[in-house]
């Protein structure tokens, strides 16, 4: 648990049956830099957890780094907890812990910052630690297939990934068996969240990315494909849970349908709806989702998902709200958002750009938008804006854009590179001064994605697109609302403050350039519902007023 968006989390232990807090509080298990993880051993007598340095163990500037794995036994005090692993891990290690429910073996997944490169360690019940794979082995995820085996998602010579099986008695990759080779779609790996890649007694359930939407494909343990669960078009898989035997429960949603859970039985290949369905508070029956393609500066086709009323006319009269992200191998997936109905009711169209830097089409798509190739992301998004204008969806005076975090950097680049293409933007918790990005604690974890100023080539690339450094005096900038949280541990609020001040001083237009700071929130995780409502109200009010959308 953490307070006010700080993400500095302590572990509180409760007896689930009565809701009473028991045992002691273990401090600094989760952080806003490397996150955190916890996993119980099979008999529930204790758990492994990630531990940040305590004051006095490291210098003040290193207290958000050097994450380790420790073990806590119920009934003991934290001072008696035992060290397990991590003294030889990198300064910017990010750790995930999983425990096999029969053997009690623990699997440690260690990411090198935000690089997408992982090392794996096996911890037996006696706390003996053995490294299985290093960062250059290309293993993206591992799960227990049985007490004696692992299934691996590998991207070694397979940018869209493949599935391997290894025997823990002989875990070398030279002994691995390829169960599912690389295909035309991308296998989804899930560091830091509940895995959607599941092995049951007889089947493998593999989540695949389809350029934004996703699906589950089913294979037997020899890699033979079976019938797949039913999933509507333009939907995204959220959770997958194995039941007794081989059945699974899985949830999905789309842009215009809320989350629901279905039951899938692989024995007969049938999908059954359950009663676990979220009822939509608004009606989207008059709305459709279509996919179009823009052409980027270098000729790359860039998908854009468009949510519109079925009778939308392409006469350049529609206000459009376009969002994007493009970074860290993160896939922008369909998610139900009932608030979007406000925009559509005003005659608007909602659009989502699938730009490079994300994970929608595998590692090559990601690499084409990172480090010295980051400008591709901005060219892609600009191409989508031009497409929406040229295709008759909208015009610059009716085009608005939004993004957060890395997507906030995207907004900053659009402000400085294409201020004439859109009317207004709302940019959340963004990075704008890339020259000083790595001086904040979380900036160290971002170096594998963005680069470092210590490398001349990477410095040049970062400077060339750094929004703060390309604000030009006397430019007529569009209407801009920056939004940040005072306790943001991932992106220092100074980025939003500096960018606001610089633009206010430079602009030649009378358009508002505003900064909204929430004193009790951070990067977005843990934001109270009341503040979320306030943020959404501010966003939509600003954009609707900006384009004066018709009622």
Phi and psi in degrees as a GROMACS rama.xvg file:
@    title "Ramachandran Plot"
@    xaxis  label "Phi"
@    yaxis  label "Psi"
@TYPE xy
-133.166  164.113  UNK-2
-115.094  143.572  UNK-3
52.3747  40.0484  UNK-4
74.8112  9.95737  UNK-5
-72.6946  -24.5071  UNK-6
63.4586  10.2768  UNK-7
-86.4871  94.6551  UNK-8
-102.342  137.495  UNK-9
-107.276  153.238  UNK-10
-93.2385  124.181  UNK-11
-113.975  134.13  UNK-12
-109.956  128.689  UNK-13
-122.755  147.605  UNK-14
-83.409  112.783  UNK-15
-61.0009  -36.2769  UNK-16
-64.5334  -32.1819  UNK-17
-119.999  -4.5949  UNK-18
70.286  21.1152  UNK-19
-95.7381  134.911  UNK-20
-74.0705  132.102  UNK-21
-125.956  170.135  UNK-22
61.1221  -169.852  UNK-23
-96.0854  172.789  UNK-24
-97.6394  129.767  UNK-25
-103.882  120.354  UNK-26
-87.0838  153.832  UNK-27
55.6536  52.8123  UNK-28
-90.5248  -32.9347  UNK-29
-119.561  146.819  UNK-30
-138.626  164.932  UNK-31
-79.8239  -1.83911  UNK-32
-98.8872  -69.0439  UNK-33
-96.8157  1.26334  UNK-34
72.7739  -148.233  UNK-35
-173.779  167.517  UNK-36
-154.374  156.453  UNK-37
-152.179  141.237  UNK-38
-147.919  128.683  UNK-39
-78.4235  149.951  UNK-40
-82.5221  163  UNK-41
-56.1717  -34.7636  UNK-42
-89.3715  5.87624  UNK-43
61.0877  23.6963  UNK-44
-88.3654  -6.29749  UNK-45
-178.296  179.712  UNK-46
-152.837  153.301  UNK-47
-84.8774  147.68  UNK-48
-151.259  158.694  UNK-49
-86.4056  141.372  UNK-50
-131.743  127.678  UNK-51
-88.7049  155.999  UNK-52
-58.6798  144.783  UNK-53
-88.9654  159.964  UNK-54
-56.8119  132.853  UNK-55
96.7205  -22.1516  UNK-56
-81.5672  -29.3969  UNK-57
-139.401  165.032  UNK-58
-66.1278  159.148  UNK-59
-56.3221  -38.6699  UNK-60
-72.6427  -7.95004  UNK-61
-111.71  9.21956  UNK-62
-72.4471  -14.5096  UNK-63
-101.053  13.6068  UNK-64
-127.605  -175.554  UNK-65
57.4702  49.0446  UNK-66
-65.122  141.094  UNK-67
-129.758  173.273  UNK-68
-112.136  128.717  UNK-69
-126.173  170.57  UNK-70
-126.637  135.089  UNK-71
-117.81  130.505  UNK-72
-100.175  127.492  UNK-73
-55.2263  137.786  UNK-74
94.1347  -11.5256  UNK-75
-98.9158  172.577  UNK-76
-99.8451  155.439  UNK-77
-56.3984  -30.7907  UNK-78
-64.3665  -18.4035  UNK-79
-94.8134  -2.41713  UNK-80
-62.5073  152.364  UNK-81
-110.79  140.59  UNK-82
-70.7437  140.252  UNK-83
-116.081  -53.9578  UNK-84
-160.656  159.873  UNK-85
128.051  -13.1727  UNK-86
-63.2535  -25.7441  UNK-87
-102.617  7.85539  UNK-88
-77.098  160.079  UNK-89
-64.2906  159.257  UNK-90
-56.6066  -34.612  UNK-91
-105.269  33.4605  UNK-92
-64.6617  140.51  UNK-93
-123.043  123.055  UNK-94
-118.099  137.74  UNK-95
-123.465  138.321  UNK-96
-118.886  132.562  UNK-97
-132.986  145.314  UNK-98
-122.39  132.019  UNK-99
-75.2593  127.77  UNK-100
-72.1349  -13.985  UNK-101
-100.48  -55.2019  UNK-102
-76.9973  -26.4708  UNK-103
81.6054  2.22181  UNK-104
-63.75  141.647  UNK-105
-108.247  141.455  UNK-106
-113.339  122.689  UNK-107
-103.345  121.62  UNK-108
-104.377  120.686  UNK-109
-119.582  112.816  UNK-110
-92.3399  140.389  UNK-111
-84.0902  95.2391  UNK-112
57.7014  -138.026  UNK-113
-103.296  33.2229  UNK-114
-78.875  -19.4277  UNK-115
76.5813  11.993  UNK-116
-109.092  135.063  UNK-117
-129.989  146.69  UNK-118
-115.296  153.582  UNK-119
-130.618  139.052  UNK-120
-132.398  142.021  UNK-121
-107.299  130.418  UNK-122
-116.957  119.052  UNK-123
-83.7364  170.378  UNK-124
-58.7524  -20.8138  UNK-125
-85.5993  4.80492  UNK-126
73.4598  21.851  UNK-127
-79.8511  130.181  UNK-128
-108.064  132.868  UNK-129
-132.485  126.397  UNK-130
-77.5893  132.963  UNK-131
-98.197  -47.9544  UNK-132
-142.453  151.847  UNK-133
-107.477  -178.344  UNK-134
-66.4637  -23.311  UNK-135
-95.0926  3.09152  UNK-136
-81.0279  -11.4505  UNK-137
78.6509  15.27  UNK-138
-85.6685  124.244  UNK-139
-98.071  -25.4696  UNK-140
-160.841  150.163  UNK-141
-138.94  139.464  UNK-142
-134.263  154.604  UNK-143
-73.5504  129.384  UNK-144
-91.8306  -28.5001  UNK-145
-163.622  176.947  UNK-146
-59.7585  -18.1141  UNK-147
-117.397  7.91319  UNK-148
-144.204  159.744  UNK-149
-127.95  146.65  UNK-150
-106.189  137.354  UNK-151
-119.902  141.045  UNK-152
-95.8799  118.227  UNK-153
-117.34  138.346  UNK-154
-114.869  16.43  UNK-155
-68.801  115.665  UNK-156
56.5671  25.9391  UNK-157
-152.047  80.4225  UNK-158
-60.4582  -22.3755  UNK-159
-96.6881  1.31601  UNK-160
80.4569  156.508  UNK-161
-142.654  165.991  UNK-162
-110.426  127.868  UNK-163
-116.418  156.726  UNK-164
-124.836  136.138  UNK-165
-131.592  151.449  UNK-166
-91.4762  127.57  UNK-167
-63.8728  -19.19  UNK-168
-72.4973  -24.6607  UNK-169
-138.66  74.6635  UNK-170
-82.559  1.61716  UNK-171
-59.9634  143.439  UNK-172
-65.8949  -21.9126  UNK-173
-70.1401  -15.6541  UNK-174
-98.9589  -2.2981  UNK-175
-71.3862  145.963  UNK-176
-104.124  128.365  UNK-177
-77.1496  114.943  UNK-178
-92.7052  -45.3531  UNK-179
-129.571  110.204  UNK-180
-70.9417  167.609  UNK-181
-58.9449  136.824  UNK-182
-119.275  -165.605  UNK-183
-77.7506  -22.613  UNK-184
-104.449  166.071  UNK-185
-99.2173  128.494  UNK-186
-73.2428  136.277  UNK-187
-91.4094  125.939  UNK-188
-103.076  161.758  UNK-189
-138.921  66.5334  UNK-190
-74.0921  133.044  UNK-191
86.0706  -7.61803  UNK-192
-131.766  169.586  UNK-193
-60.5719  127.667  UNK-194
-65.7213  140.351  UNK-195
-100.026  -0.313699  UNK-196
-93.8968  113.876  UNK-197
-129.771  137.806  UNK-198
-111.521  121.061  UNK-199
-103.239  -171.263  UNK-200
-57.6273  -38.8793  UNK-201
-121.419  -11.2764  UNK-202
-135.473  159.597  UNK-203
-114.727  130.124  UNK-204
-107.397  113.333  UNK-205
-113.8  121.521  UNK-206
-80.8895  133.024  UNK-207
-118.735  138.106  UNK-208
-91.4301  129.196  UNK-209
-114.687  42.0548  UNK-210
78.5127  31.5284  UNK-211
128.724  -70.2426  UNK-212
-63.2934  163.947  UNK-213
-142.356  167.683  UNK-214
-150.572  168.778  UNK-215
-109.667  128.038  UNK-216
-109.525  144.815  UNK-217
-115.183  134.164  UNK-218
-135.053  151.749  UNK-219
-80.0695  177.705  UNK-220
-71.216  -7.53216  UNK-221
-98.4192  2.38515  UNK-222
90.7833  7.28684  UNK-223
-79.3887  131.527  UNK-224
-77.4501  139.113  UNK-225
-115.251  -176.716  UNK-226
-65.4094  144.12  UNK-227
-101.431  153.959  UNK-228
-62.275  150.081  UNK-229
-77.3914  125.398  UNK-230
-138.5  124.9  UNK-231
-63.364  158.901  UNK-232
-62.3509  152.282  UNK-233
57.7099  35.5466  UNK-234
-111.439  165.378  UNK-235
-130.95  132.958  UNK-236
-76.1797  132.494  UNK-237
-102.269  -76.8102  UNK-238
-113.64  150.411  UNK-239
-132.687  127.118  UNK-240
-128.677  127.42  UNK-241
-80.6708  136.35  UNK-242
-101.126  -178.253  UNK-243
-60.1809  136.723  UNK-244
84.7722  -136.443  UNK-245
-114.607  -0.627475  UNK-246
-72.0835  155.835  UNK-247
-132.668  153.393  UNK-248
-105.42  136.033  UNK-249
-140.957  150.41  UNK-250
-118.364  152.501  UNK-251
-154.428  161.809  UNK-252
-150.349  172.695  UNK-253
-132.967  -175.924  UNK-254
-61.7654  -30.7804  UNK-255
-122.379  4.91638  UNK-256
-128.826  132.454  UNK-257
-72.9888  171.924  UNK-258
-64.5021  138.476  UNK-259
-141.394  156.051  UNK-260
-107.973  135.515  UNK-261
-121.339  156.295  UNK-262
-107.568  131.352  UNK-263
-120.727  130.937  UNK-264
-111.936  109.82  UNK-265
-70.8355  -18.7324  UNK-266
-63.9141  -36.7714  UNK-267
-116.933  0.123996  UNK-268
69.9628  20.117  UNK-269
-103.435  143.686  UNK-270
-106.073  135.301  UNK-271
-125.75  130.747  UNK-272
-70.7875  148.018  UNK-273
-111.254  -179.348  UNK-274
-86.5779  -0.981289  UNK-275
-84.0943  79.726  UNK-276
-130.824  130.072  UNK-277
-84.1918  125.072  UNK-278
-80.8255  130.862  UNK-279
-69.5468  133.602  UNK-280
-78.411  -9.22359  UNK-281
-134.24  163.299  UNK-282
-101.905  121.561  UNK-283
-110.728  19.5335  UNK-284
-65.9048  -20.589  UNK-285
-93.8141  11.7429  UNK-286
-117.606  149.082  UNK-287
-134.987  161.28  UNK-288
-117.052  126.86  UNK-289
-127.485  154.312  UNK-290
-113.67  128.434  UNK-291
-118.654  173.771  UNK-292
-134.899  130.227  UNK-293
-99.6247  163.053  UNK-294
-112.698  119.185  UNK-295
-76.67  176.298  UNK-296
-56.9117  -35.4219  UNK-297
-96.1137  9.48324  UNK-298
95.1197  -4.77206  UNK-299
-68.5194  135.677  UNK-300
-79.7921  126.581  UNK-301
-115.301  114.886  UNK-302
-68.8998  148.641  UNK-303
-138.99  122.144  UNK-304
-87.7942  129.402  UNK-305
-120.537  124.284  UNK-306
-108.267  118.289  UNK-307
-147.948  161.604  UNK-308
-68.2136  148.162  UNK-309
-64.0711  -23.3573  UNK-310
-100.826  19.7984  UNK-311
-60.6182  131.452  UNK-312
-98.6821  136.167  UNK-313
-89.2909  68.3864  UNK-314
-120.831  22.7133  UNK-315
65.0573  21.3741  UNK-316
-104.367  -0.954558  UNK-317
-95.5037  129.523  UNK-318
-64.4373  133.972  UNK-319
-119.786  134.939  UNK-320
-111.988  112.583  UNK-321
-110.385  131.58  UNK-322
-122.543  162.263  UNK-323
-166.225  169.656  UNK-324
-137.74  -78.3566  UNK-325
72.3312  61.2311  UNK-326
-174.287  161.528  UNK-327
59.7568  23.423  UNK-328
63.3128  19.221  UNK-329
-85.0485  129.065  UNK-330
-90.8359  131.137  UNK-331
-84.4143  109.641  UNK-332
-113.108  155.776  UNK-333
-62.3044  130.631  UNK-334
-141.076  140.271  UNK-335
-70.7583  130.129  UNK-336
-138.296  92.6188  UNK-337
-63.5045  -24.3562  UNK-338
-64.6413  -25.2755  UNK-339
-56.2339  -24.9345  UNK-340
-61.1884  -28.8923  UNK-341
-58.5232  -45.6097  UNK-342
-66.5174  -43.5669  UNK-343
-66.2382  -37.2503  UNK-344
-63.8428  -26.217  UNK-345
-83.7887  12.7594  UNK-346
86.7752  12.6309  UNK-347
-89.5792  166.111  UNK-348
-120.874  136.445  UNK-349
-106.607  133.224  UNK-350
-134.828  147.22  UNK-351
-127.785  119.056  UNK-352
-88.0927  129.869  UNK-353
-100.881  87.229  UNK-354
-100.73  164.222  UNK-355
-65.3646  159.347  UNK-356
102.213  -25.3737  UNK-357
-84.7988  -173.501  UNK-358
-108.724  14.7083  UNK-359
-64.0679  -27.791  UNK-360
-127.781  28.0417  UNK-361
93.7264  -175.456  UNK-362
-66.1931  -32.3557  UNK-363
-65.9862  -38.4084  UNK-364
-63.3666  -40.2923  UNK-365
-65.6216  -51.0109  UNK-366
-62.449  -27.072  UNK-367
-72.0852  -4.29267  UNK-368
-132.491  29.2417  UNK-369
-129.662  168.025  UNK-370
49.9568  -124.814  UNK-371
-74.6662  -3.15355  UNK-372
-106.01  15.7743  UNK-373
-61.2088  -29.975  UNK-374
-59.3005  -25.5739  UNK-375
-57.0349  -37.1161  UNK-376
-59.559  -44.2146  UNK-377
-71.6503  -37.4732  UNK-378
-64.1639  -38.4997  UNK-379
-62.7327  -46.732  UNK-380
-66.3  -40.4909  UNK-381
-62.3809  -37.5507  UNK-382
-63.7106  -37.1528  UNK-383
-67.3098  -41.57  UNK-384
-58.3199  -46.3516  UNK-385
-64.1362  -37.991  UNK-386
-61.4582  -45.1812  UNK-387
-63.0053  -33.1532  UNK-388
-74.6861  -49.1758  UNK-389
-67.0983  -27.5378  UNK-390
-84.6571  -2.8009  UNK-391
88.9451  8.98951  UNK-392
-69.69  -39.3009  UNK-393
-157.961  -171.37  UNK-394
-142.333  164.101  UNK-395
-52.7783  -36.4292  UNK-396
-70.8966  -10.5245  UNK-397
-118.177  5.41198  UNK-398
-98.092  125.732  UNK-399
-123.798  154.354  UNK-400
-136.344  154.043  UNK-401
-151.733  152.805  UNK-402
-172.433  160.026  UNK-403
-134.782  149.075  UNK-404
63.6287  -116.533  UNK-405
-60.2079  -32.3955  UNK-406
-68.9391  -22.9465  UNK-407
-70.6619  -39.3362  UNK-408
-57.6261  -42.0067  UNK-409
-58.5047  -43.4012  UNK-410
-63.2669  -41.6005  UNK-411
-60.0743  -40.4013  UNK-412
-66.8321  -36.8269  UNK-413
-67.5776  -37.5168  UNK-414
-60.6571  -42.9099  UNK-415
-87.9747  -27.5181  UNK-416
-95.6916  -30.1576  UNK-417
-139.972  54.3485  UNK-418
-66.029  -15.633  UNK-419
-91.4487  -4.28238  UNK-420
-89.2294  -13.9639  UNK-421
-143.941  163.132  UNK-422
-91.1271  -41.3417  UNK-423
-154.002  155.027  UNK-424
-142.26  146.751  UNK-425
-117.716  120.341  UNK-426
-119.039  122.107  UNK-427
-100.01  135.39  UNK-428
35.3357  49.951  UNK-429
-92.4849  162.219  UNK-430
-96.3282  131.919  UNK-431
-128.942  -26.2746  UNK-432
-105.256  90.0282  UNK-433
-75.828  -18.8681  UNK-434
-67.7817  -32.4539  UNK-435
-107.504  10.7568  UNK-436
-54.167  -45.4189  UNK-437
-80.0405  -0.77981  UNK-438
-79.2498  -16.6433  UNK-439
-87.5936  155.654  UNK-440
-53.7247  -47.2589  UNK-441
-70.9119  -21.9505  UNK-442
-59.541  -30.1913  UNK-443
-62.9813  -37.2047  UNK-444
-72.7549  -23.4505  UNK-445
-84.1775  -11.1617  UNK-446
-55.388  -42.6817  UNK-447
-60.3296  -23.7775  UNK-448
-90.7995  -46.239  UNK-449
-94.5396  -31.8751  UNK-450
107.83  -177.892  UNK-451
-131.843  147.448  UNK-452
-70.229  -11.286  UNK-453
-77.4079  -15.5534  UNK-454
-99.3574  118.707  UNK-455
-55.7631  -42.9725  UNK-456
-67.9603  -42.7482  UNK-457
-68.2479  -38.9391  UNK-458
-58.9883  -44.9924  UNK-459
-60.6455  -44.2804  UNK-460
-63.3196  -43.0821  UNK-461
-66.4258  -42.2769  UNK-462
-65.0952  -38.3042  UNK-463
-62.7313  -26.2951  UNK-464
-113.575  -5.93659  UNK-465
-53.9667  112.888  UNK-466
-56.6046  -44.2493  UNK-467
-58.3788  -37.6817  UNK-468
-82.1174  -2.20302  UNK-469
-122.311  18.1369  UNK-470
-72.3771  128.756  UNK-471
-113.243  129.214  UNK-472
-60.051  140.46  UNK-473
83.1336  7.44733  UNK-474
-89.6087  139.734  UNK-475
-83.9879  93.8044  UNK-476
-83.3263  152.15  UNK-477
-72.2997  -177.719  UNK-478
-74.8225  130.514  UNK-479
-135.274  132.387  UNK-480
-124.042  112.631  UNK-481
-91.5063  139.022  UNK-482
-129.272  134.078  UNK-483
-147.075  165.392  UNK-484
-113.692  134.05  UNK-485
-62.8374  -24.3299  UNK-486
-104.651  19.7602  UNK-487
-61.5454  116.314  UNK-488
-88.6497  -7.21182  UNK-489
-101.344  -42.6905  UNK-490
-127.14  115.4  UNK-491
-57.5148  128.747  UNK-492
-56.7248  -15.7866  UNK-493
-59.8206  -27.5924  UNK-494
-59.5717  -48.3398  UNK-495
-68.283  -38.1282  UNK-496
-65.3548  -47.077  UNK-497
-63.3962  -43.9382  UNK-498
-66.0569  -39.6123  UNK-499
-61.59  -49.3121  UNK-500
-62.3342  -42.1116  UNK-501
-65.1974  -43.4752  UNK-502
-68.5258  -39.3891  UNK-503
-60.7476  -37.4142  UNK-504
-74.9694  -28.0191  UNK-505
-93.7521  -30.5266  UNK-506
-66.4945  145.243  UNK-507
-101.828  -3.78661  UNK-508
-93.9972  168.898  UNK-509
-95.8043  9.13403  UNK-510
-65.4103  141.011  UNK-511
-68.1817  138.653  UNK-512
-126.63  107.188  UNK-513
-122.877  156.288  UNK-514
-126.639  126.375  UNK-515
-114.029  119.908  UNK-516
-114.728  129.004  UNK-517
-95.757  123.159  UNK-518
-74.8654  -21.6531  UNK-519
-113.662  23.1895  UNK-520
-133.675  175.594  UNK-521
-125.763  -120.074  UNK-522
-84.5448  -5.31055  UNK-523
129.277  -30.3311  UNK-524
-69.8665  127.021  UNK-525
81.799  10.8562  UNK-526
-65.7214  128.175  UNK-527
-61.3761  152.731  UNK-528
-57.1755  -40.7861  UNK-529
-60.8731  -40.1871  UNK-530
-74.2956  -35.0042  UNK-531
-59.2458  -42.6451  UNK-532
-62.1161  -42.569  UNK-533
-62.8999  -41.5356  UNK-534
-64.8621  -44.8282  UNK-535
-65.1488  -38.4063  UNK-536
-61.9044  -44.3641  UNK-537
-63.1709  -42.4597  UNK-538
-63.0825  -55.0313  UNK-539
-69.4478  -34.4052  UNK-540
-62.786  -43.5154  UNK-541
-63.821  -45.9339  UNK-542
-71.3201  -42.0371  UNK-543
-64.7219  -41.9344  UNK-544
-64.5155  -35.3307  UNK-545
-63.3262  -42.6805  UNK-546
-98.2608  -5.5531  UNK-547
48.4462  53.1806  UNK-548
-57.4708  143.711  UNK-549
-71.0092  148.144  UNK-550
